[in-house]
């Protein structure tokens, strides 16, 4: 015996993606070819639901819904029963099970999953941004970033960029080296967007010397030379003063502590926009 699947109205007080995915997954079990799906998102009133029920009855469609507002769900079910339309609650049974086992009440707020998904994708996008514009790889990132970090090597620019990326902020970082002219873009940013990182020379020497040991390189390399370190820090200080950017001393500070200060500067700048 051959047949075909009925059309489906997807009704949601959000965008309806969850219900449509479930419906399509179920339809795949029937080796179905064509199946008409009509999505009706952002439902907030009974009149729209009544219209959907009338259309479903006249076209012999079924209704699959994700409505977290009880009044709307009850109204839809009542009208569907009266019209002889099959009506399927996609989220209700699972929410009820969680409620019974946990003893907690659901928030009954539409679109929460979408909000969580958007936060996740913004975080991923920010991490990809931090990788793409790490260590001054591409000066175009300076204009696109939420925050730009500048400083000499080993002032935690990359760890801070990644930490802030998990806060969904796009961060570019630029190393300051005496032999390389800083990108002109640094001097054209609004005040507070570029943030300088500095460190006491003694600690920088220790960090760099340990880094060279880890790499199996000689400790007397210029990277960990005290005179060279002072030269780099002096150069970086001049650049930061020319930019006019706030400067944070990262000496003996954890990444989280420095990130907190950066966020203070960032949100202060936003409040003044």
C-alpha angles and dihedrals in degrees: 000000000000129000143151135245120253122247117263133219110211107208121188142158086218126037098299099236094129095053093045092052091052092047093050091047090053092046091054088067089067097054084240123185115191118013122169116226123186115190120207107187135183096030113184105151139056096231091067091048091051090052091050092051091050091050093046091051093049094047097038091242126152123226125231115185146183106197117154095182105091096210092057094044092049092048092050093049093048094050092044091053091049091051095044093243120147108238122191125198107212101185104023101084093047093046090049091051092051089048094052096046098041100035087224127129118236117241093237089213118144120231100019094135090052091051091051091048092050091052090050094051092046089053092050090048091051092050091050089049092052091052094046095050099035121134095004094296092149122014090204087079090068092071093043098047129098089213132016120203121201131183145111122293116293098025091120096258095143097043089048092048091054094044092052090045087064086058085058094252122136108229129183122188130202126196117224112221124169093227094053123066111231114249112270088230089074091067095050100058126108116264113279097020093096113059124190124218121204135173139193110270093233093058092042090053091051093047093049094045090053090047091054091049090052089052092047093243128138117274093226093064113129089248088073098031112128094219091049091049092053090048092052094047092049091050092048091049091054092049093049091050090050090051090046091221129155112261127213122199106221095188109140091348125133118233090249092055094050091044089055090056091047091052090051090056092044096051092043089055091049092051090055095051 
